[in-house]
Amino acid sequence: MNNNKLDLGKGPILPLLLKMSLPPIISFLAMALYNIVDTFWIAKISPSAIAALTICFPVQMIFGAIGMGTGVGAGSFASRMFGAGKYLKARQTAGQAIFLSLFFGILIILSVTLYHEPILRFFGATKDILAMSQKYFVVVVFGSPFLFFMLMSDNLFRAAGNPNYSMYVIISSTILNAILDPLLIFGLGPFPAMGIQGAALATAISQFVTIFPAFYFLTRSSFKHHLKWRYLIPNLSIIKSIYRVGFPSSVMNLALSLMLTVHNHILGNFGPLAIATLGLNFRINGIAMMLLFGIAHGVMPLVGFNYGAHQYKRLMHIVRVAAKLSFLVAVVSCLIIEVFARPILFCFTKDPELLSIAVPALRLYVSMLILLGPTIVWISMFNGLGKGFTSMCLLVTRHLAFLVPLLFILPLWFGLNGVWLAHPVSTVLMFFIALFWTKREFRTFGRNHNPEDMAESSI
């Protein structure tokens, strides 16, 4: 067997989970560094620049929702096809994912560019930061096809049991972005000083570069997908299969974008510093979140493969181990950020007024991590099973049924701190709902597929 290719249906669970999770963890951390590096350099301009960047983030989440939905759906379907031994259909799925990423990228450029000002106002841009937000946003829109391709290929590599390929591609892109950011923002050497627009251009260029190595890996004859041009011809049957999981996944990310939009509007009442605080907290917390997402994305192809191979006992054991690992990572991450909140924030800004708001906000905000770890694993399990609608309902419940109402209610009693407190409260509620549905799914495996596993199906 190729050393770069893992057998997802055999071997000890924890080592396999770590091998599948470590590359996506590194990839997700590298992707988080896009935002961290941008924020670090943009913070040197002004707190208002951070606020402008924060306004654009929900729109970027929509772009990410489309790309991630397509990638998750394609990865889930391809891993199940590989598990069932249907290799041609899995390879055709990769071609359809590339076609869809190009289609949606071009569609967004054509439809969004002309209406960027009202779009930004809708997402919470105030007159103080609108002009600066526009400079960043327009460039981001033109970079959306490259983002889609990167997210799509990331999921396809993992579905084929080659998570290292994704890691190599994304790390290279992140390093390039880190190099270009200061050059284009401040105009070092022969480069012009472009300010916040330079940060957006650096990101777009870095994502564009990922196309070449990703396409090289996907088209290699030795690679499991072995992509061919004819696989890009639209196939409605496969596209439907992709979006049975992909559409709910997109809706989940759209719900996150809507939640951030509500944040921006509520925080707008407290001023630009409150919006800037959200941007800082979201990015710092995002580093820990990427660890959890990496574990969850490592779980999904394992679940999909073993489900396709009818290895239900192994599937349940994978989920239990992943939930425990994710909980441990979440606790450690939370403790580190709680203890070092001020020094961490001080790396981004030395503005005393902003720090006075951001430090207590960050400590409240990150407390949600502890129970969010296993919850994300359970939600990812349903994606791996092809039950994207269940995953969608779970996450949409957290963002829209719990978090958004709490964002309006808690500030009435706790002021600005109520905005940050809404996150851990909604996470606790979501944890118990996700736990209930996961236990219910495990009982279904025991009842319908493998009764002797019933005694081992508890989490």
C-alpha positions as a Markdown table, in Angstrom:
| # | Residue | x | y | z |
|---|---|---|---|---|
| 1 | Met | 0.0 | 0.0 | 0.0 |
| 2 | Asn | 1.1 | 3.5 | -0.7 |
| 3 | Asn | 2.5 | 5.1 | 2.4 |
| 4 | Asn | 0.5 | 8.2 | 1.7 |
| 5 | Lys | -2.8 | 6.3 | 1.6 |
| 6 | Leu | -4.5 | 5.0 | 4.7 |
| 7 | Asp | -6.8 | 2.0 | 5.0 |
| 8 | Leu | -9.8 | 3.5 | 6.7 |
| 9 | Gly | -11.5 | 0.2 | 7.5 |
| 10 | Lys | -8.7 | -1.5 | 9.5 |
| 11 | Gly | -6.2 | -0.9 | 12.3 |
| 12 | Pro | -6.4 | 0.7 | 15.8 |
| 13 | Ile | -8.8 | 3.6 | 16.0 |
| 14 | Leu | -6.8 | 6.3 | 17.9 |
| 15 | Pro | -3.6 | 6.1 | 15.7 |
| 16 | Leu | -5.8 | 6.1 | 12.5 |
| 17 | Leu | -7.9 | 9.0 | 13.9 |
| 18 | Leu | -4.7 | 11.0 | 14.6 |
| 19 | Lys | -3.3 | 10.3 | 11.2 |
| 20 | Met | -6.6 | 11.4 | 9.6 |
| 21 | Ser | -7.0 | 14.4 | 11.9 |
| 22 | Leu | -3.5 | 15.9 | 12.0 |
| 23 | Pro | -3.3 | 17.0 | 8.4 |
| 24 | Pro | -6.8 | 18.7 | 8.5 |
| 25 | Ile | -5.9 | 20.2 | 11.8 |
| 26 | Ile | -2.7 | 21.7 | 10.3 |
| 27 | Ser | -4.7 | 22.7 | 7.2 |
| 28 | Phe | -7.4 | 24.4 | 9.2 |
| 29 | Leu | -4.8 | 26.1 | 11.4 |
| 30 | Ala | -3.1 | 27.3 | 8.2 |
| 31 | Met | -6.5 | 28.6 | 6.9 |
| 32 | Ala | -7.1 | 30.3 | 10.3 |
| 33 | Leu | -3.7 | 32.0 | 9.9 |
| 34 | Tyr | -5.0 | 33.8 | 6.8 |
| 35 | Asn | -7.3 | 35.7 | 9.1 |
| 36 | Ile | -4.8 | 35.9 | 12.0 |
| 37 | Val | -2.1 | 37.3 | 9.8 |
| 38 | Asp | -4.5 | 39.7 | 8.1 |
| 39 | Thr | -5.8 | 40.9 | 11.4 |
| 40 | Phe | -2.3 | 41.3 | 12.9 |
| 41 | Trp | -1.1 | 43.6 | 10.1 |
| 42 | Ile | -4.5 | 45.4 | 9.6 |
| 43 | Ala | -4.5 | 46.2 | 13.3 |
| 44 | Lys | -1.4 | 48.3 | 12.7 |
| 45 | Ile | -3.6 | 50.6 | 10.6 |
| 46 | Ser | -6.3 | 51.3 | 13.2 |
| 47 | Pro | -9.1 | 49.7 | 15.3 |
| 48 | Ser | -11.5 | 50.9 | 12.6 |
| 49 | Ala | -9.6 | 48.8 | 10.1 |
| 50 | Ile | -10.2 | 45.7 | 12.2 |
| 51 | Ala | -13.9 | 46.6 | 12.4 |
| 52 | Ala | -14.0 | 47.0 | 8.6 |
| 53 | Leu | -12.5 | 43.5 | 8.3 |
| 54 | Thr | -15.0 | 42.1 | 10.7 |
| 55 | Ile | -17.9 | 43.5 | 8.7 |
| 56 | Cys | -16.7 | 41.6 | 5.6 |
| 57 | Phe | -16.3 | 38.3 | 7.5 |
| 58 | Pro | -20.0 | 37.2 | 7.3 |
| 59 | Val | -19.9 | 37.7 | 3.5 |
| 60 | Gln | -16.8 | 35.6 | 3.3 |
| 61 | Met | -18.6 | 33.0 | 5.4 |
| 62 | Ile | -21.3 | 32.9 | 2.7 |
| 63 | Phe | -18.6 | 32.2 | 0.1 |
| 64 | Gly | -17.1 | 29.6 | 2.4 |
| 65 | Ala | -20.6 | 28.1 | 3.0 |
| 66 | Ile | -20.9 | 27.4 | -0.8 |
| 67 | Gly | -17.4 | 26.0 | -1.1 |
| 68 | Met | -17.4 | 24.0 | 2.1 |
| 69 | Gly | -20.9 | 22.7 | 1.4 |
| 70 | Thr | -19.8 | 21.4 | -2.0 |
| 71 | Gly | -16.5 | 20.0 | -0.6 |
| 72 | Val | -18.1 | 18.3 | 2.4 |
| 73 | Gly | -20.9 | 16.8 | 0.2 |
| 74 | Ala | -18.4 | 15.6 | -2.4 |
| 75 | Gly | -16.0 | 14.2 | 0.2 |
| 76 | Ser | -18.8 | 12.4 | 2.1 |
| 77 | Phe | -20.2 | 10.9 | -1.1 |
| 78 | Ala | -16.8 | 9.9 | -2.4 |
| 79 | Ser | -15.7 | 8.3 | 0.8 |
| 80 | Arg | -18.9 | 6.2 | 0.9 |
| 81 | Met | -18.4 | 5.2 | -2.7 |
| 82 | Phe | -14.7 | 4.2 | -2.0 |
| 83 | Gly | -15.9 | 2.2 | 1.0 |
| 84 | Ala | -18.5 | 0.4 | -1.2 |
| 85 | Gly | -15.9 | -0.3 | -3.9 |
| 86 | Lys | -17.5 | 2.0 | -6.5 |
| 87 | Tyr | -14.3 | 3.8 | -7.6 |
| 88 | Leu | -15.6 | 5.2 | -10.9 |
| 89 | Lys | -18.4 | 7.0 | -9.2 |
| 90 | Ala | -16.0 | 8.4 | -6.5 |
| 91 | Arg | -13.7 | 9.7 | -9.3 |
| 92 | Gln | -16.7 | 11.3 | -11.1 |
| 93 | Thr | -17.6 | 13.0 | -7.9 |
| 94 | Ala | -14.3 | 14.8 | -7.8 |
| 95 | Gly | -14.9 | 16.1 | -11.4 |
| 96 | Gln | -18.4 | 17.4 | -10.4 |
| 97 | Ala | -16.9 | 19.1 | -7.4 |
| 98 | Ile | -14.5 | 21.0 | -9.6 |
| 99 | Phe | -17.2 | 22.0 | -12.0 |
| 100 | Leu | -19.4 | 23.3 | -9.2 |
| 101 | Ser | -16.6 | 25.3 | -7.7 |
| 102 | Leu | -16.0 | 27.1 | -11.0 |
| 103 | Phe | -19.7 | 27.6 | -11.6 |
| 104 | Phe | -20.4 | 29.2 | -8.3 |
| 105 | Gly | -17.2 | 31.3 | -8.3 |
| 106 | Ile | -18.1 | 32.9 | -11.6 |
| 107 | Leu | -21.7 | 33.3 | -10.5 |
| 108 | Ile | -20.7 | 35.2 | -7.4 |
| 109 | Ile | -18.3 | 37.5 | -9.2 |
| 110 | Leu | -21.1 | 38.5 | -11.7 |
| 111 | Ser | -23.8 | 38.9 | -9.2 |
| 112 | Val | -22.1 | 40.5 | -6.1 |
| 113 | Thr | -19.6 | 43.0 | -7.6 |
| 114 | Leu | -22.2 | 45.5 | -8.7 |
| 115 | Tyr | -24.1 | 45.5 | -5.4 |
| 116 | His | -21.3 | 45.5 | -2.9 |
| 117 | Glu | -22.3 | 48.7 | -1.1 |
| 118 | Pro | -25.9 | 47.7 | -0.1 |
| 119 | Ile | -24.6 | 44.2 | 0.7 |
| 120 | Leu | -22.0 | 45.6 | 3.2 |
| 121 | Arg | -24.7 | 47.9 | 4.7 |
| 122 | Phe | -26.9 | 44.9 | 5.2 |
| 123 | Phe | -24.1 | 43.0 | 7.0 |
| 124 | Gly | -23.7 | 45.9 | 9.5 |
| 125 | Ala | -21.3 | 48.4 | 7.9 |
| 126 | Thr | -21.7 | 51.8 | 9.4 |
| 127 | Lys | -20.8 | 55.1 | 7.7 |
| 128 | Asp | -17.5 | 55.2 | 9.7 |
| 129 | Ile | -16.2 | 52.0 | 8.2 |
| 130 | Leu | -18.1 | 51.5 | 4.9 |
| 131 | Ala | -15.4 | 52.9 | 2.6 |
| 132 | Met | -12.7 | 50.8 | 4.2 |
| 133 | Ser | -14.9 | 47.7 | 4.0 |
| 134 | Gln | -15.6 | 48.2 | 0.3 |
| 135 | Lys | -11.8 | 48.2 | -0.5 |
| 136 | Tyr | -11.4 | 44.8 | 1.1 |
| 137 | Phe | -14.6 | 43.3 | 0.0 |
| 138 | Val | -14.3 | 43.9 | -3.8 |
| 139 | Val | -11.0 | 42.1 | -4.0 |
| 140 | Val | -12.3 | 39.2 | -1.9 |
| 141 | Val | -15.2 | 38.7 | -4.3 |
| 142 | Phe | -12.8 | 38.2 | -7.2 |
| 143 | Gly | -10.9 | 35.6 | -5.2 |
| 144 | Ser | -13.9 | 33.5 | -4.4 |
| 145 | Pro | -13.4 | 30.9 | -7.2 |
| 146 | Phe | -9.9 | 30.1 | -5.8 |
| 147 | Leu | -11.4 | 29.7 | -2.3 |
| 148 | Phe | -14.0 | 27.3 | -3.6 |
| 149 | Phe | -11.4 | 25.2 | -5.3 |
| 150 | Met | -9.2 | 25.0 | -2.2 |
| 151 | Leu | -12.1 | 23.9 | 0.0 |
| 152 | Met | -13.3 | 21.4 | -2.5 |
| 153 | Ser | -9.8 | 19.8 | -3.0 |
| 154 | Asp | -9.3 | 19.7 | 0.7 |
| 155 | Asn | -12.3 | 17.4 | 1.3 |
| 156 | Leu | -11.5 | 15.2 | -1.8 |
| 157 | Phe | -8.0 | 14.5 | -0.6 |
| 158 | Arg | -9.3 | 13.3 | 2.8 |
| 159 | Ala | -12.0 | 11.2 | 1.2 |
| 160 | Ala | -9.3 | 9.3 | -0.8 |
| 161 | Gly | -7.3 | 8.7 | 2.4 |
| 162 | Asn | -4.6 | 11.2 | 1.4 |
| 163 | Pro | -5.0 | 14.1 | 3.9 |
| 164 | Asn | -1.3 | 15.0 | 3.6 |
| 165 | Tyr | -1.9 | 16.4 | 0.1 |
| 166 | Ser | -4.3 | 19.0 | 1.4 |
| 167 | Met | -1.9 | 19.9 | 4.2 |
| 168 | Tyr | 0.9 | 20.6 | 1.8 |
| 169 | Val | -1.3 | 22.7 | -0.5 |
| 170 | Ile | -2.8 | 24.9 | 2.2 |
| 171 | Ile | 0.5 | 25.4 | 4.2 |
| 172 | Ser | 2.1 | 26.7 | 1.0 |
| 173 | Ser | -0.7 | 29.1 | 0.4 |
| 174 | Thr | -0.6 | 30.3 | 4.0 |
| 175 | Ile | 3.2 | 31.0 | 3.9 |
| 176 | Leu | 2.8 | 33.0 | 0.7 |
| 177 | Asn | -0.1 | 35.0 | 2.2 |
| 178 | Ala | 2.1 | 35.8 | 5.3 |
| 179 | Ile | 4.9 | 37.0 | 3.0 |
| 180 | Leu | 2.6 | 39.1 | 0.8 |
| 181 | Asp | 0.6 | 40.8 | 3.5 |
| 182 | Pro | 3.1 | 43.3 | 4.9 |
| 183 | Leu | 4.5 | 43.9 | 1.4 |
| 184 | Leu | 1.1 | 44.9 | -0.1 |
| 185 | Ile | -0.4 | 46.5 | 3.0 |
| 186 | Phe | 2.5 | 48.9 | 3.8 |
| 187 | Gly | 4.2 | 49.0 | 0.4 |
| 188 | Leu | 7.6 | 47.5 | 1.2 |
| 189 | Gly | 10.2 | 47.4 | -1.5 |
| 190 | Pro | 8.8 | 47.7 | -5.0 |
| 191 | Phe | 5.3 | 47.1 | -3.9 |
| 192 | Pro | 2.7 | 49.9 | -3.6 |
| 193 | Ala | 1.1 | 50.6 | -0.2 |
| 194 | Met | -2.5 | 49.4 | -0.6 |
| 195 | Gly | -3.7 | 49.3 | 3.0 |
| 196 | Ile | -6.6 | 47.0 | 3.8 |
| 197 | Gln | -7.0 | 46.3 | 0.1 |
| 198 | Gly | -3.5 | 44.8 | 0.0 |
| 199 | Ala | -4.5 | 42.3 | 2.6 |
| 200 | Ala | -7.4 | 41.1 | 0.4 |
| 201 | Leu | -5.1 | 40.9 | -2.6 |
| 202 | Ala | -2.5 | 38.9 | -0.8 |
| 203 | Thr | -5.2 | 36.4 | 0.3 |
| 204 | Ala | -6.6 | 36.1 | -3.3 |
| 205 | Ile | -3.2 | 35.6 | -4.8 |
| 206 | Ser | -2.3 | 33.0 | -2.2 |
| 207 | Gln | -5.5 | 31.0 | -2.8 |
| 208 | Phe | -5.0 | 31.2 | -6.6 |
| 209 | Val | -1.6 | 29.6 | -6.3 |
| 210 | Thr | -3.2 | 26.5 | -4.6 |
| 211 | Ile | -4.9 | 25.6 | -7.9 |
| 212 | Phe | -1.7 | 24.3 | -9.5 |
| 213 | Pro | -0.5 | 21.7 | -6.9 |
| 214 | Ala | -4.0 | 20.6 | -6.0 |
| 215 | Phe | -4.8 | 20.0 | -9.7 |
| 216 | Tyr | -1.5 | 18.1 | -10.1 |
| 217 | Phe | -2.3 | 15.8 | -7.2 |
| 218 | Leu | -5.9 | 15.2 | -8.4 |
| 219 | Thr | -4.9 | 14.2 | -11.9 |
| 220 | Arg | -2.0 | 11.9 | -11.1 |
| 221 | Ser | -2.6 | 8.3 | -12.3 |
| 222 | Ser | -1.4 | 6.9 | -9.0 |
| 223 | Phe | -3.9 | 9.0 | -7.0 |
| 224 | Lys | -7.2 | 7.3 | -5.9 |
| 225 | His | -9.4 | 9.9 | -7.6 |
| 226 | His | -7.3 | 10.0 | -10.9 |
| 227 | Leu | -9.3 | 12.9 | -12.2 |
| 228 | Lys | -10.1 | 13.1 | -16.0 |
| 229 | Trp | -11.5 | 16.0 | -18.0 |
| 230 | Arg | -14.6 | 14.1 | -18.9 |
| 231 | Tyr | -15.6 | 13.9 | -15.3 |
| 232 | Leu | -16.2 | 17.6 | -15.3 |
| 233 | Ile | -19.2 | 17.3 | -17.6 |
| 234 | Pro | -22.3 | 18.0 | -15.4 |
| 235 | Asn | -23.9 | 14.9 | -14.0 |
| 236 | Leu | -27.2 | 15.7 | -12.3 |
| 237 | Ser | -27.4 | 12.4 | -10.4 |
| 238 | Ile | -24.0 | 12.9 | -8.7 |
| 239 | Ile | -24.7 | 16.6 | -8.1 |
| 240 | Lys | -27.9 | 15.6 | -6.3 |
| 241 | Ser | -25.9 | 13.1 | -4.2 |
| 242 | Ile | -23.3 | 15.7 | -3.4 |
| 243 | Tyr | -25.9 | 18.2 | -2.2 |
| 244 | Arg | -27.9 | 15.7 | -0.1 |
| 245 | Val | -25.0 | 16.4 | 2.4 |
| 246 | Gly | -23.6 | 19.5 | 0.8 |
| 247 | Phe | -26.7 | 21.7 | 0.9 |
| 248 | Pro | -27.4 | 21.2 | 4.6 |
| 249 | Ser | -23.7 | 21.9 | 5.2 |
| 250 | Ser | -24.0 | 25.1 | 3.3 |
| 251 | Val | -27.1 | 26.1 | 5.2 |
| 252 | Met | -25.2 | 25.5 | 8.5 |
| 253 | Asn | -22.5 | 27.9 | 7.4 |
| 254 | Leu | -25.1 | 30.4 | 6.1 |
| 255 | Ala | -26.6 | 30.3 | 9.6 |
| 256 | Leu | -23.2 | 31.2 | 11.0 |
| 257 | Ser | -23.0 | 34.1 | 8.6 |
| 258 | Leu | -26.5 | 35.3 | 9.6 |
| 259 | Met | -25.5 | 35.0 | 13.3 |
| 260 | Leu | -22.4 | 37.1 | 12.6 |
| 261 | Thr | -24.6 | 39.7 | 10.8 |
| 262 | Val | -26.8 | 39.9 | 13.9 |
| 263 | His | -23.7 | 40.4 | 15.9 |
| 264 | Asn | -22.5 | 43.3 | 13.8 |
| 265 | His | -25.8 | 45.1 | 14.0 |
| 266 | Ile | -26.1 | 44.6 | 17.8 |
| 267 | Leu | -22.5 | 45.6 | 18.4 |
| 268 | Gly | -22.9 | 48.6 | 16.1 |
| 269 | Asn | -25.0 | 50.1 | 18.9 |
| 270 | Phe | -21.9 | 49.9 | 21.1 |
| 271 | Gly | -19.5 | 51.5 | 18.6 |
| 272 | Pro | -16.6 | 50.4 | 16.3 |
| 273 | Leu | -14.5 | 49.2 | 19.2 |
| 274 | Ala | -17.2 | 46.6 | 20.0 |
| 275 | Ile | -17.2 | 45.4 | 16.4 |
| 276 | Ala | -13.4 | 45.3 | 16.4 |
| 277 | Thr | -13.6 | 43.2 | 19.6 |
| 278 | Leu | -15.7 | 40.6 | 17.8 |
| 279 | Gly | -13.2 | 40.4 | 15.0 |
| 280 | Leu | -10.3 | 39.8 | 17.4 |
| 281 | Asn | -12.2 | 37.3 | 19.6 |
| 282 | Phe | -13.5 | 35.4 | 16.6 |
| 283 | Arg | -10.1 | 35.0 | 15.1 |
| 284 | Ile | -8.3 | 34.1 | 18.4 |
| 285 | Asn | -11.0 | 31.6 | 19.3 |
| 286 | Gly | -10.9 | 30.4 | 15.7 |
| 287 | Ile | -7.4 | 28.9 | 16.3 |
| 288 | Ala | -8.9 | 26.6 | 18.9 |
| 289 | Met | -11.9 | 25.9 | 16.7 |
| 290 | Met | -9.7 | 24.8 | 13.9 |
| 291 | Leu | -8.3 | 22.1 | 16.1 |
| 292 | Leu | -11.8 | 20.8 | 16.8 |
| 293 | Phe | -12.8 | 21.1 | 13.1 |
| 294 | Gly | -9.7 | 19.2 | 12.2 |
| 295 | Ile | -10.7 | 16.3 | 14.4 |
| 296 | Ala | -14.3 | 16.4 | 13.1 |
| 297 | His | -13.1 | 16.4 | 9.5 |
| 298 | Gly | -10.8 | 13.5 | 10.2 |
| 299 | Val | -13.8 | 11.6 | 11.6 |
| 300 | Met | -16.1 | 12.2 | 8.6 |
| 301 | Pro | -14.3 | 10.0 | 6.0 |
| 302 | Leu | -13.7 | 7.3 | 8.6 |
| 303 | Val | -17.4 | 7.3 | 9.4 |
| 304 | Gly | -18.4 | 7.4 | 5.7 |
| 305 | Phe | -16.0 | 4.5 | 4.7 |
| 306 | Asn | -17.0 | 2.2 | 7.6 |
| 307 | Tyr | -20.7 | 3.0 | 7.0 |
| 308 | Gly | -20.3 | 2.1 | 3.3 |
| 309 | Ala | -18.4 | -1.1 | 4.4 |
| 310 | His | -21.1 | -2.0 | 7.0 |
| 311 | Gln | -18.6 | -1.9 | 9.9 |
| 312 | Tyr | -21.0 | -0.3 | 12.4 |
| 313 | Lys | -19.2 | -1.4 | 15.6 |
| 314 | Arg | -16.0 | 0.2 | 14.3 |
| 315 | Leu | -17.9 | 3.3 | 13.3 |
| 316 | Met | -19.3 | 3.8 | 16.8 |
| 317 | His | -16.0 | 3.3 | 18.4 |
| 318 | Ile | -14.4 | 5.9 | 16.1 |
| 319 | Val | -17.0 | 8.5 | 17.1 |
| 320 | Arg | -16.6 | 7.8 | 20.9 |
| 321 | Val | -12.8 | 8.1 | 20.7 |
| 322 | Ala | -13.0 | 11.3 | 18.6 |
| 323 | Ala | -15.5 | 12.9 | 21.0 |
| 324 | Lys | -13.2 | 12.2 | 24.0 |
| 325 | Leu | -10.2 | 13.5 | 22.1 |
| 326 | Ser | -12.0 | 16.6 | 21.0 |
| 327 | Phe | -13.2 | 17.3 | 24.6 |
| 328 | Leu | -9.6 | 17.1 | 25.9 |
| 329 | Val | -8.3 | 19.5 | 23.2 |
| 330 | Ala | -11.2 | 21.9 | 23.9 |
| 331 | Val | -10.5 | 22.0 | 27.7 |
| 332 | Val | -6.7 | 22.6 | 27.2 |
| 333 | Ser | -7.4 | 25.3 | 24.6 |
| 334 | Cys | -9.9 | 27.1 | 26.8 |
| 335 | Leu | -7.6 | 27.1 | 29.8 |
| 336 | Ile | -4.7 | 28.6 | 27.8 |
| 337 | Ile | -6.8 | 31.4 | 26.3 |
| 338 | Glu | -8.5 | 32.1 | 29.7 |
| 339 | Val | -5.1 | 32.5 | 31.4 |
| 340 | Phe | -3.3 | 34.4 | 28.7 |
| 341 | Ala | -6.1 | 36.5 | 27.2 |
| 342 | Arg | -4.4 | 39.8 | 27.7 |
| 343 | Pro | -1.0 | 38.9 | 26.4 |
| 344 | Ile | -2.6 | 37.2 | 23.3 |
| 345 | Leu | -4.7 | 40.3 | 22.6 |
| 346 | Phe | -1.7 | 42.6 | 23.2 |
| 347 | Cys | -0.1 | 40.9 | 20.2 |
| 348 | Phe | -2.7 | 42.5 | 18.0 |
| 349 | Thr | -3.5 | 45.8 | 19.6 |
| 350 | Lys | -2.0 | 48.1 | 22.3 |
| 351 | Asp | -5.1 | 50.4 | 22.3 |
| 352 | Pro | -6.0 | 50.6 | 26.0 |
| 353 | Glu | -9.7 | 51.3 | 25.3 |
| 354 | Leu | -10.0 | 48.3 | 22.9 |
| 355 | Leu | -8.2 | 46.0 | 25.4 |
| 356 | Ser | -10.5 | 47.0 | 28.2 |
| 357 | Ile | -13.4 | 45.7 | 26.2 |
| 358 | Ala | -11.7 | 42.7 | 24.5 |
| 359 | Val | -10.0 | 41.0 | 27.4 |
| 360 | Pro | -13.2 | 40.2 | 29.5 |
| 361 | Ala | -15.1 | 39.5 | 26.2 |
| 362 | Leu | -12.5 | 36.9 | 25.1 |
| 363 | Arg | -12.7 | 35.1 | 28.4 |
| 364 | Leu | -16.5 | 34.8 | 28.2 |
| 365 | Tyr | -16.4 | 33.9 | 24.6 |
| 366 | Val | -14.0 | 31.0 | 24.7 |
| 367 | Ser | -15.8 | 29.3 | 27.6 |
| 368 | Met | -18.0 | 27.7 | 24.9 |
| 369 | Leu | -15.2 | 25.6 | 23.7 |
| 370 | Ile | -15.4 | 22.9 | 26.3 |
| 371 | Leu | -18.7 | 21.4 | 25.3 |
| 372 | Leu | -18.4 | 22.5 | 21.6 |
| 373 | Gly | -15.6 | 19.9 | 21.0 |
| 374 | Pro | -17.6 | 16.7 | 21.2 |
| 375 | Thr | -20.7 | 18.4 | 19.7 |
| 376 | Ile | -18.8 | 19.2 | 16.5 |
| 377 | Val | -17.7 | 15.5 | 16.3 |
| 378 | Trp | -21.2 | 14.3 | 16.6 |
| 379 | Ile | -22.5 | 16.7 | 14.0 |
| 380 | Ser | -19.7 | 15.6 | 11.6 |
| 381 | Met | -20.7 | 12.0 | 12.2 |
| 382 | Phe | -24.1 | 12.7 | 10.6 |
| 383 | Asn | -22.4 | 14.3 | 7.6 |
| 384 | Gly | -20.2 | 11.1 | 7.2 |
| 385 | Leu | -23.4 | 9.0 | 7.3 |
| 386 | Gly | -24.9 | 11.0 | 4.5 |
| 387 | Lys | -27.5 | 12.5 | 6.9 |
| 388 | Gly | -26.7 | 16.1 | 6.2 |
| 389 | Phe | -30.2 | 17.3 | 7.1 |
| 390 | Thr | -29.7 | 16.1 | 10.6 |
| 391 | Ser | -26.4 | 18.0 | 10.9 |
| 392 | Met | -28.0 | 21.1 | 9.4 |
| 393 | Cys | -30.9 | 20.9 | 11.9 |
| 394 | Leu | -28.5 | 20.6 | 14.8 |
| 395 | Leu | -26.3 | 23.5 | 13.9 |
| 396 | Val | -29.1 | 25.8 | 12.7 |
| 397 | Thr | -30.8 | 25.1 | 16.0 |
| 398 | Arg | -27.7 | 26.3 | 17.8 |
| 399 | His | -27.2 | 29.5 | 15.7 |
| 400 | Leu | -30.7 | 30.6 | 15.0 |
| 401 | Ala | -33.0 | 29.0 | 17.6 |
| 402 | Phe | -30.7 | 29.6 | 20.6 |
| 403 | Leu | -27.9 | 32.0 | 19.9 |
| 404 | Val | -29.7 | 34.7 | 17.9 |
| 405 | Pro | -32.5 | 35.1 | 20.5 |
| 406 | Leu | -29.9 | 35.2 | 23.3 |
| 407 | Leu | -28.0 | 37.9 | 21.5 |
| 408 | Phe | -31.1 | 40.1 | 21.8 |
| 409 | Ile | -32.1 | 39.0 | 25.3 |
| 410 | Leu | -28.9 | 38.8 | 27.4 |
| 411 | Pro | -27.6 | 42.3 | 26.6 |
| 412 | Leu | -30.8 | 43.7 | 28.2 |
| 413 | Trp | -29.5 | 42.4 | 31.6 |
| 414 | Phe | -25.7 | 42.2 | 31.1 |
| 415 | Gly | -25.0 | 45.0 | 28.5 |
| 416 | Leu | -22.1 | 44.3 | 26.1 |
| 417 | Asn | -21.0 | 41.2 | 28.1 |
| 418 | Gly | -24.4 | 39.7 | 27.4 |
| 419 | Val | -23.4 | 39.4 | 23.7 |
| 420 | Trp | -20.3 | 37.3 | 24.6 |
| 421 | Leu | -22.2 | 35.3 | 27.2 |
| 422 | Ala | -24.8 | 34.2 | 24.6 |
| 423 | His | -22.2 | 31.8 | 23.1 |
| 424 | Pro | -21.5 | 29.5 | 26.0 |
| 425 | Val | -25.2 | 29.4 | 27.0 |
| 426 | Ser | -26.3 | 28.4 | 23.5 |
| 427 | Thr | -23.5 | 25.8 | 23.3 |
| 428 | Val | -24.7 | 24.1 | 26.5 |
| 429 | Leu | -28.2 | 23.7 | 25.1 |
| 430 | Met | -26.8 | 22.4 | 21.8 |
| 431 | Phe | -24.6 | 19.9 | 23.5 |
| 432 | Phe | -27.5 | 18.0 | 25.1 |
| 433 | Ile | -29.5 | 18.0 | 21.9 |
| 434 | Ala | -26.6 | 16.6 | 19.9 |
| 435 | Leu | -25.9 | 14.0 | 22.6 |
| 436 | Phe | -29.5 | 12.8 | 22.4 |
| 437 | Trp | -29.5 | 12.5 | 18.6 |
| 438 | Thr | -26.1 | 10.7 | 18.6 |
| 439 | Lys | -27.3 | 8.1 | 21.2 |
| 440 | Arg | -30.4 | 7.6 | 19.2 |
| 441 | Glu | -28.4 | 6.9 | 16.0 |
| 442 | Phe | -26.2 | 4.5 | 17.9 |
| 443 | Arg | -29.3 | 2.6 | 19.1 |
| 444 | Thr | -30.4 | 2.4 | 15.5 |
| 445 | Phe | -27.2 | 0.7 | 14.5 |
| 446 | Gly | -27.6 | -1.8 | 17.2 |
| 447 | Arg | -31.2 | -2.5 | 16.5 |
| 448 | Asn | -31.0 | -2.7 | 12.7 |
| 449 | His | -27.5 | -3.8 | 11.9 |
| 450 | Asn | -25.5 | -5.4 | 14.7 |
| 451 | Pro | -27.4 | -6.2 | 17.9 |
| 452 | Glu | -24.3 | -7.4 | 19.8 |
| 453 | Asp | -23.0 | -3.9 | 19.6 |
| 454 | Met | -25.8 | -2.5 | 21.7 |
| 455 | Ala | -23.9 | -2.9 | 24.9 |
| 456 | Glu | -21.0 | -0.9 | 23.5 |
| 457 | Ser | -23.0 | 1.8 | 21.8 |
| 458 | Ser | -23.1 | 4.3 | 24.6 |
| 459 | Ile | -20.9 | 7.4 | 24.4 |
